[in-house]
Amino acid sequence: MRTHPRTLRRPDDLIAAGLVPRARRAEIDAVAARYALALTADVAELIDPADPHDAIARQFVPDPAELERAPEEMADPIGDAAHSPVAGIVHRYPDRVLLKPVRVCAVYCRFCFRREAVGPGRALAGAELAAALDYIRANPQVWEVILSGGDPLVLSPRRLAHIVGELAAIDHVKVIRVHSRVPVVAPRRITPALVRALKAPGTASYVVLHANHARELSPKARAACARLIDAGIPMLSQSVLLRGVNDDAATLGELMRALVECRIKPYYLHHGDLAPGTAHWRTGIAEGQALMRALRGRLSGLCQPTYVLDIPGGHGKSPIGPSYLARVGGGEQAPRYQVEDFNGGRHAYPPVAPTGARGRP
Ligand code: SF4
């Protein structure tokens, strides 16, 4: 992997860049000794060092609270290992698999759900990648392959083109979805060669961008996303609900609108996973549901992500957003419902028998 030479990787780099006062050196050292540290020059540019609550700094600058592990937290919070039949593959749902070709990222998010698994290290070895591809070939129900990691867009265009080409040559693989933070944290990596590497005839490629605050969508990031979209690669987004970054309706709404303005459809808003040392990031589920109600009230449907929870232990994602429909009576054949509108007003929906039951005695 080649990264931009100015990526900040050591506590001294953060101090020299003015992102951390020298007095905090020992505590930053302790966190960096436990969890990977990297912050690109593009991210550093977005940080206001004078703001102690800067929403970008909070995501990437180590915090001693990361060394406090709550009893409910776990090293593998979404249960990847329980569904990994061969190295680099997670097969949790019938029609799709994760393929993790690399454990390296361009930046290391302090709240990462795979923080025990990612860091400077290796990509899948050639034989492991071959075995992972063999697994996909041998499972004809796999319709979609999600390249995850680590961040797959740290790979060179040559390596990406090889993986995408191998996947596209498998008849039953119709969709390749790439999850990445690179378009916002290292936008110059989205070169014409990399964009070409993501496309292969006969297969639809999507990129899902991880972004948590509207300020991440800098002019350079927007241009990088436009290079992907203009080349015919649709983009979706995923965001993590993070205390102190986007846990208020105005900030979250601004992020969703900024994404849609960039032609990126908000897809998931993740409730924070139970990764070690991340309690200071997590909101309550009720808070998340209230935020989703606020978004529903104030923003276009295009701007609405699905609020999801990865069930601890590897049981998959479930939507946990608020419900707007309540059953208020009626029999099995003609239940009565009440539906809530975007202002909180409640309205009766008349009892209507299912079509198949009409006319029966
Ligand atoms: S880019 Fe993704 S995998 Fe990498 S540290 Fe951030 S959240 Fe974790």
Boltz pocket constraint, residues with backbone or C-beta under 6 A from the ligand:
constraints:
  - pocket:
      binder: B
      contacts: [[A, 104], [A, 105], [A, 106], [A, 107], [A, 108], [A, 109], [A, 111], [A, 112], [A, 113], [A, 114], [A, 115], [A, 118], [A, 149], [A, 150], [A, 151], [A, 181], [A, 210]]
      max_distance: 6.0
